[in-house]
Amino acid sequence: MSKRVPRFRTDEEAEAFLEQDLTDYIDRHTLRPVRFELKPKNSAISLRLSEELLKAVKDAAAREGVSYQKFIRNAVEEAVLRGRRPTR
């Protein structure tokens, strides 16, 4: 079992904590990938979905801990990337 990360009262305390080896604070079984979105989102679309599909999307997004808009955007990005990969 990993150690529990303490609560910090200041940013300086948090920065000092990060200077050490954090191996004992990480449980590799609970790690999950994180995607960062660095490009600005400057275009919008309107999309019609059935109520059932929208509810399913929102439920799936909640399970992944992201907004449903981000979930849809990730699904579109993955589909586009799959289309670019060579088939075997």
Contacts in CASP RR format, 6 or more apart in sequence:
PFRMAT RR
TARGET T0000
AUTHOR 0000-0000-0000
METHOD contacts of the structure
MODEL  1
MSKRVPRFRTDEEAEAFLEQDLTDYIDRHTLRPVRFELKPKNSAISLRLS
EELLKAVKDAAAREGVSYQKFIRNAVEEAVLRGRRPTR
1 27 0 8 1.000
2 24 0 8 1.000
2 25 0 8 1.000
2 26 0 8 1.000
2 27 0 8 1.000
3 24 0 8 1.000
3 25 0 8 1.000
4 25 0 8 1.000
5 17 0 8 1.000
5 25 0 8 1.000
6 17 0 8 1.000
8 14 0 8 1.000
8 17 0 8 1.000
35 74 0 8 1.000
37 70 0 8 1.000
41 73 0 8 1.000
47 72 0 8 1.000
49 57 0 8 1.000
54 68 0 8 1.000
57 68 0 8 1.000
57 71 0 8 1.000
57 72 0 8 1.000
58 68 0 8 1.000
60 71 0 8 1.000
61 67 0 8 1.000
61 68 0 8 1.000
61 70 0 8 1.000
61 71 0 8 1.000
64 71 0 8 1.000
66 74 0 8 1.000
END
